[in-house]
Amino acid sequence: MKVFLDTIGCRLNQSEVESMAQQFRAAGHQIVASAGEADLAVINTCAVTSEAAVDSRQKIRAAARLGARQVIVTGCWATLQPAEAAALPGVQRVIPNAQKQTLVADVLGVLPETFDLEPLAREPLPGLHRRTRAFIKVQDGCDNACTFCITTVARGKARSRPIPEVLRDIQSALAGGRREIVLTGVHLGSWGAEWGQHLRHLVRAILEHTDTPRLRLSSLEPWDLDEAFFRLWENPRLMPHLHLPLQSGSASVLKRMARKTTPQQFRRLVQAARAVLPEIAITTDVIVGFPGETEDEFTETVDFVRQIAFAGGHVFTYSSRPGTAAARMSGQIPPQVRKQRNAQLREVFQGLAHAYRRQFLERRMIVLWETVSERNDWGWQMEGLTGNYLRVRAVAPSPRWNEMDWVELTELTDDGLRGVIRDSG
């Protein structure tokens, strides 16, 4: 059987479809790059914003329109709206998040233990979701109660995966040729809490028991970290990039969001990280137009973002999600005001990202190449990431996908840098 896997949203969703692909392959099936080639399409949906929900529905319709004989839907949007998902064209089954772990076994009618008998290397997916980096799910669910977040409803309570399971997944990814491992979870920083452990214990175990060339952490809530956590970066295989969701630079808005931090606490955490790693890339997420957000509160956020001098960030226009506390709050901000605030803050982030990248001009850094474009008169067009998450483009005489090179960074671009390969790794 030919199987097409597609996903919307977070890195956790990407990790899950990679795991599904490994299981389908272990059972003798072929993973294909498009729904038009597939006997079966599995769509892993997202509901974090209204736009993500729309994208999810579009992906499902596209799979049916392109000719997939069967469509199976899972993920957060499908979990929250199972009847709507089941009514879409071509959908045979809707599998909620609680049953996602055994999705492949259920579809194929085999025992989940089947895939542990002769595990295969975890290879990159074909098509648009082909990645040099392997996203490894180490945790799921969340016990926080942020008033804007629907993910906690869709994913359930926080739960961690044991270290041996994580190490097995990482070894499988390395056997499949991956050069970078990214740890993912809904609330990654809560890993191990049910056993009295901390994420640092997992990171140390990975660095000690695998030969992972590059290890990266995905989004971490700031209240899960302390100054001692940053000692982990004494190991150069841990990439110098932290994504710390701020959500607002206004203390009063953070309180309405039920975030477990304040601007002052966030500032101290960033200072502690930079004391250990002065050039670390610290990126963030911010929501604008949250219910009741005044002009003064928005200005506090803009000023705080400038003061922290983030290396970059994502700006989200507040999206009311039914079932969340924020959706019931008074003072909903008009859409046009939300849009204006989004544009203003994006401009601030663009300036900060440009300033962060500028300090690395004329430096040599190692780049892991993620994509290769068609060859032109100058050579193969390469694009990849440095350890501190700078996007770099360069020309190579031969395609070097999934290879690492020393690159001299020579020119700023709108979203990264251009460079010249000086030494092939």
Wavefront OBJ file of the C-alpha trace (Angstrom):
o trace
v 0.000 0.000 0.000
v 1.164 3.524 -0.787
v 0.752 5.945 2.126
v 0.825 9.756 2.121
v 1.318 11.606 5.411
v 0.621 15.305 5.841
v 0.693 17.579 8.861
v -0.245 21.098 9.894
v 1.129 23.127 12.781
v 3.754 22.342 15.355
v 6.942 20.324 15.424
v 5.191 17.785 17.617
v 2.835 17.014 14.737
v 5.865 16.628 12.455
v 7.420 14.207 14.926
v 4.256 12.144 15.039
v 3.959 11.711 11.268
v 7.638 10.743 11.077
v 6.936 8.025 13.647
v 3.886 6.876 11.685
v 5.974 6.695 8.522
v 8.502 4.476 10.271
v 5.738 2.114 11.402
v 4.075 1.916 7.992
v 7.457 1.147 6.433
v 8.158 -1.520 9.058
v 4.905 -3.187 8.017
v 6.037 -3.233 4.396
v 4.208 -0.212 3.024
v 5.616 2.636 0.919
v 5.582 6.314 1.928
v 4.870 8.587 -1.051
v 5.277 12.318 -1.607
v 1.752 13.242 -2.730
v -1.844 12.282 -2.074
v -2.314 11.679 -5.785
v -0.048 8.621 -5.553
v -1.605 7.239 -2.371
v -3.958 4.456 -1.471
v -4.162 5.952 2.016
v -3.670 9.526 3.247
v -3.273 10.404 6.934
v -3.739 14.088 7.832
v -2.478 15.255 11.243
v -4.464 18.408 11.981
v -3.937 21.507 14.137
v -6.297 23.825 16.011
v -3.994 26.319 17.710
v -5.513 29.187 15.672
v -8.564 29.561 13.461
v -6.171 29.733 10.477
v -4.681 26.366 11.457
v -8.166 24.866 11.578
v -8.875 26.221 8.094
v -5.569 24.817 6.818
v -6.478 21.444 8.309
v -9.780 21.303 6.456
v -8.095 22.371 3.231
v -5.457 19.635 3.543
v -8.171 17.007 4.046
v -10.168 18.188 1.040
v -7.023 18.336 -1.084
v -6.099 14.740 -0.253
v -9.523 13.535 -1.391
v -9.533 15.765 -4.482
v -6.091 14.532 -5.580
v -7.278 10.939 -5.503
v -6.266 9.316 -2.208
v -8.497 6.263 -1.947
v -8.839 6.519 1.824
v -8.382 9.532 4.101
v -7.804 9.196 7.825
v -7.853 12.304 9.992
v -6.240 12.789 13.393
v -4.699 15.600 15.451
v -6.012 18.484 17.500
v -8.672 19.893 15.155
v -10.039 16.415 14.432
v -10.136 15.700 18.182
v -12.066 18.888 18.915
v -14.389 18.665 15.881
v -14.774 14.951 15.083
v -18.201 15.221 13.448
v -17.106 18.057 11.151
v -13.949 16.138 10.245
v -15.896 12.944 9.497
v -18.240 14.860 7.179
v -15.442 16.053 4.872
v -15.004 14.367 1.474
v -13.130 11.078 1.446
v -12.752 10.751 5.223
v -13.154 7.138 6.354
v -12.016 7.485 9.972
v -11.366 10.154 12.565
v -8.825 9.102 15.201
v -8.543 11.397 18.258
v -5.242 12.337 19.860
v -5.805 9.859 22.683
v -5.616 7.003 20.144
v -2.996 8.507 17.847
v -0.121 6.495 19.296
v -1.689 3.272 18.001
v -3.083 4.768 14.779
v -0.922 2.731 12.423
v -1.516 -0.520 14.296
v -5.275 0.114 14.352
v -5.411 0.934 10.642
v -3.392 -2.140 9.686
v -5.082 -4.431 12.181
v -1.880 -5.497 13.947
v -0.584 -5.311 17.504
v 1.429 -2.172 18.396
v 4.248 -4.459 19.570
v 4.730 -5.511 15.937
v 6.803 -2.408 15.219
v 9.258 -3.145 18.038
v 10.264 -6.548 16.697
v 12.481 -5.366 13.853
v 12.655 -1.565 14.108
v 13.726 0.277 10.975
v 15.826 3.424 10.730
v 13.754 6.588 10.963
v 14.159 8.154 7.534
v 13.088 11.630 6.330
v 9.620 11.890 4.783
v 9.484 12.402 1.024
v 8.011 15.606 -0.406
v 7.329 18.860 1.413
v 7.966 17.435 4.886
v 11.420 16.080 4.114
v 13.719 17.258 6.915
v 17.370 16.830 7.776
v 16.413 17.376 11.392
v 14.509 14.671 13.287
v 11.761 15.931 15.574
v 11.582 13.575 18.549
v 8.451 13.585 20.702
v 9.473 13.329 24.355
v 6.354 14.686 26.021
v 2.665 15.284 25.286
v -0.168 17.202 26.922
v -0.078 20.186 29.238
v -1.215 20.984 32.788
v -1.023 24.745 32.352
v -4.232 26.724 32.054
v -3.305 29.582 29.722
v -6.637 31.201 28.972
v -6.050 31.487 25.209
v -4.893 27.926 24.556
v -7.070 25.179 23.063
v -4.178 22.728 22.806
v -4.514 21.674 26.446
v -8.109 20.630 25.694
v -7.090 18.722 22.564
v -3.966 17.062 23.996
v -4.967 16.331 27.591
v -2.823 16.114 30.717
v 0.973 16.315 30.622
v 2.807 13.021 30.320
v 6.439 12.192 29.633
v 8.129 9.448 27.645
v 10.772 7.425 29.518
v 14.427 8.019 28.687
v 14.963 4.546 27.137
v 12.105 5.136 24.657
v 13.478 8.531 23.684
v 16.989 7.171 23.251
v 15.651 4.375 21.048
v 13.895 6.900 18.800
v 17.022 9.023 18.579
v 19.219 6.058 17.684
v 16.725 5.134 14.977
v 16.852 8.674 13.576
v 20.645 8.679 13.610
v 20.636 5.312 11.831
v 18.450 6.971 9.192
v 21.140 9.580 8.579
v 19.813 12.487 10.623
v 22.418 15.021 11.727
v 20.286 17.035 14.150
v 17.784 15.967 16.808
v 15.071 18.369 17.986
v 13.227 17.529 21.209
v 9.538 18.401 21.058
v 6.487 18.371 23.292
v 3.383 20.394 24.076
v 4.990 21.457 27.367
v 8.555 20.295 26.824
v 9.912 21.839 30.010
v 7.604 19.691 32.130
v 9.328 16.504 30.977
v 9.938 14.136 33.891
v 7.827 16.023 36.441
v 5.759 12.926 37.266
v 8.979 11.093 38.223
v 10.640 13.949 40.098
v 13.036 14.572 37.218
v 13.771 17.617 35.070
v 14.368 18.120 31.360
v 18.084 18.558 32.143
v 18.235 14.852 33.064
v 16.922 13.855 29.641
v 19.296 16.217 27.821
v 22.286 14.865 29.725
v 21.250 11.278 28.979
v 21.023 12.024 25.255
v 24.419 13.713 25.194
v 26.015 10.904 27.186
v 24.430 7.882 25.512
v 24.142 8.923 21.856
v 26.532 10.455 19.363
v 23.977 13.024 18.203
v 25.982 15.647 16.250
v 23.523 18.454 17.004
v 20.831 18.536 19.698
v 18.230 21.295 19.750
v 15.374 22.079 22.132
v 12.064 23.348 20.820
v 9.809 25.801 22.651
v 10.321 26.042 26.440
v 8.076 27.846 28.891
v 10.228 30.324 30.853
v 8.969 29.227 34.267
v 10.409 25.731 33.736
v 14.007 26.964 33.646
v 16.567 28.205 36.143
v 20.118 29.502 35.940
v 21.581 26.021 36.454
v 19.815 24.798 33.310
v 22.122 26.854 31.105
v 25.177 24.891 32.251
v 24.041 22.208 29.818
v 25.414 24.377 27.013
v 28.954 23.609 28.152
v 28.518 20.719 25.717
v 28.944 22.196 22.207
v 26.603 19.611 20.680
v 23.659 21.424 22.309
v 22.670 24.165 19.884
v 22.780 27.768 21.197
v 19.163 28.649 20.518
v 16.284 29.070 22.965
v 12.672 29.666 21.993
v 10.955 31.164 25.046
v 7.295 32.136 24.481
v 6.664 35.545 26.017
v 3.082 36.074 24.723
v 2.957 39.609 26.159
v 5.345 42.162 27.625
v 2.579 43.602 29.806
v 2.245 42.232 33.332
v -1.517 42.838 33.379
v -2.070 41.002 30.081
v 0.102 38.099 31.260
v -2.096 37.866 34.347
v -5.257 37.695 32.211
v -3.553 35.016 30.115
v -2.780 33.043 33.319
v 0.875 32.861 32.346
v 3.172 31.800 35.191
v 5.713 34.550 34.653
v 6.116 38.314 34.725
v 8.166 40.616 32.483
v 10.695 41.015 35.287
v 11.113 37.259 35.740
v 11.424 36.788 31.998
v 14.105 39.479 31.813
v 16.132 37.836 34.587
v 15.971 34.481 32.803
v 17.258 35.984 29.562
v 20.058 37.727 31.434
v 21.048 34.401 33.031
v 21.142 32.682 29.642
v 23.229 35.432 28.074
v 25.634 35.411 31.015
v 26.567 31.853 29.998
v 26.130 32.237 26.230
v 26.422 35.898 25.212
v 25.582 35.213 21.542
v 22.760 32.734 22.081
v 19.739 33.232 19.815
v 16.654 33.846 21.941
v 13.407 33.874 19.995
v 9.841 34.119 21.187
v 6.098 34.156 20.476
v 3.823 37.126 21.146
v 0.038 37.381 20.903
v -1.398 40.785 20.019
v -5.001 41.865 20.434
v -5.688 39.698 23.477
v -9.069 40.550 25.056
v -8.887 43.837 26.924
v -5.423 44.746 25.602
v -5.240 48.546 25.802
v -2.979 50.775 23.763
v -0.793 51.256 26.837
v -0.503 47.490 27.361
v 0.396 46.963 23.730
v 3.032 49.709 24.013
v 4.455 47.906 27.064
v 4.830 44.793 24.923
v 6.547 46.657 22.081
v 8.945 48.358 24.499
v 9.718 45.101 26.295
v 10.434 43.254 23.041
v 12.879 46.004 22.053
v 14.562 45.926 25.469
v 15.089 42.159 25.400
v 16.480 42.431 21.841
v 15.217 39.057 20.674
v 16.933 37.364 17.752
v 13.518 36.954 16.144
v 9.948 36.090 16.948
v 6.524 35.028 15.768
v 3.626 37.449 16.132
v 0.166 35.916 16.392
v -3.024 37.885 16.087
v -5.293 36.734 18.910
v -7.691 34.101 17.628
v -10.725 33.316 19.768
v -10.931 29.561 20.304
v -14.287 28.220 21.541
v -13.818 26.321 24.779
v -11.119 28.611 26.158
v -11.520 31.103 28.995
v -10.306 33.990 26.812
v -13.159 33.446 24.352
v -15.594 34.363 27.136
v -13.726 37.491 28.227
v -15.121 40.955 27.694
v -13.198 43.570 25.747
v -12.640 41.601 22.541
v -10.398 43.737 20.307
v -11.717 44.730 16.838
v -10.058 42.703 14.054
v -8.653 45.791 12.354
v -6.895 46.886 15.554
v -5.439 43.401 16.004
v -4.178 43.489 12.421
v -2.522 46.890 12.896
v -0.798 45.791 16.103
v 0.425 42.627 14.398
v 1.997 44.617 11.571
v 3.651 47.054 13.987
v 5.193 44.347 16.142
v 6.324 42.307 13.139
v 8.272 45.345 11.957
v 9.967 45.574 15.363
v 10.928 41.902 15.250
v 12.272 42.246 11.722
v 14.576 45.035 12.874
v 15.771 43.043 15.873
v 16.389 39.919 13.771
v 18.357 41.971 11.258
v 20.494 43.441 14.049
v 21.158 39.996 15.540
v 22.211 38.542 12.175
v 24.442 41.519 11.389
v 26.878 40.695 14.216
v 27.776 37.418 12.463
v 28.793 38.959 9.146
v 32.298 37.934 8.059
v 32.244 35.082 10.599
v 32.641 31.395 9.760
v 29.929 29.095 11.100
v 28.878 25.507 10.560
v 25.702 25.115 8.487
v 23.556 21.994 8.184
v 22.030 22.050 4.696
v 18.275 21.411 4.682
v 17.264 22.085 1.101
v 18.869 21.917 -2.337
v 17.427 23.838 -5.290
v 17.986 23.114 -8.959
v 21.437 23.748 -10.318
v 22.020 27.017 -12.200
v 25.053 28.617 -13.878
v 26.748 29.150 -10.500
v 26.061 25.729 -8.977
v 23.573 24.123 -6.616
v 21.552 26.520 -4.453
v 21.797 25.425 -0.811
v 19.855 26.545 2.246
v 20.413 25.516 5.845
v 20.739 26.499 9.484
v 23.579 27.406 11.802
v 23.595 26.195 15.382
v 22.049 29.464 16.545
v 19.261 29.140 13.973
v 20.453 31.582 11.330
v 19.106 30.708 7.887
v 21.989 30.661 5.404
v 22.058 30.354 1.611
v 25.116 29.459 -0.439
v 26.152 27.879 -3.725
v 27.844 24.476 -3.860
v 29.490 22.671 -6.782
v 27.530 19.506 -5.859
v 24.290 18.912 -3.909
v 25.084 18.691 -0.187
v 21.697 18.013 1.386
v 22.095 16.805 4.984
v 25.810 17.684 5.006
v 27.538 20.231 7.240
v 30.027 22.827 6.004
v 31.979 25.745 7.359
v 30.502 28.818 5.700
v 31.765 32.387 5.673
v 28.763 34.689 6.111
v 29.092 37.517 3.627
v 25.749 39.254 3.111
v 22.476 39.975 4.899
v 19.170 38.993 3.278
v 15.578 39.735 4.264
v 15.291 36.522 6.266
v 18.862 35.320 6.781
v 22.353 35.534 5.304
v 24.298 34.526 2.231
v 27.624 32.844 2.534
v 30.497 31.101 0.813
v 31.415 27.520 1.621
v 35.010 27.505 2.857
v 35.433 23.953 4.109
v 33.289 20.877 3.474
v 32.526 18.921 6.588
l 1 2 3 4 5 6 7 8 9 10 11 12 13 14 15 16 17 18 19 20 21 22 23 24 25 26 27 28 29 30 31 32 33 34 35 36 37 38 39 40 41 42 43 44 45 46 47 48 49 50 51 52 53 54 55 56 57 58 59 60 61 62 63 64 65 66 67 68 69 70 71 72 73 74 75 76 77 78 79 80 81 82 83 84 85 86 87 88 89 90 91 92 93 94 95 96 97 98 99 100 101 102 103 104 105 106 107 108 109 110 111 112 113 114 115 116 117 118 119 120 121 122 123 124 125 126 127 128 129 130 131 132 133 134 135 136 137 138 139 140 141 142 143 144 145 146 147 148 149 150 151 152 153 154 155 156 157 158 159 160 161 162 163 164 165 166 167 168 169 170 171 172 173 174 175 176 177 178 179 180 181 182 183 184 185 186 187 188 189 190 191 192 193 194 195 196 197 198 199 200 201 202 203 204 205 206 207 208 209 210 211 212 213 214 215 216 217 218 219 220 221 222 223 224 225 226 227 228 229 230 231 232 233 234 235 236 237 238 239 240 241 242 243 244 245 246 247 248 249 250 251 252 253 254 255 256 257 258 259 260 261 262 263 264 265 266 267 268 269 270 271 272 273 274 275 276 277 278 279 280 281 282 283 284 285 286 287 288 289 290 291 292 293 294 295 296 297 298 299 300 301 302 303 304 305 306 307 308 309 310 311 312 313 314 315 316 317 318 319 320 321 322 323 324 325 326 327 328 329 330 331 332 333 334 335 336 337 338 339 340 341 342 343 344 345 346 347 348 349 350 351 352 353 354 355 356 357 358 359 360 361 362 363 364 365 366 367 368 369 370 371 372 373 374 375 376 377 378 379 380 381 382 383 384 385 386 387 388 389 390 391 392 393 394 395 396 397 398 399 400 401 402 403 404 405 406 407 408 409 410 411 412 413 414 415 416 417 418 419 420 421 422 423 424 425
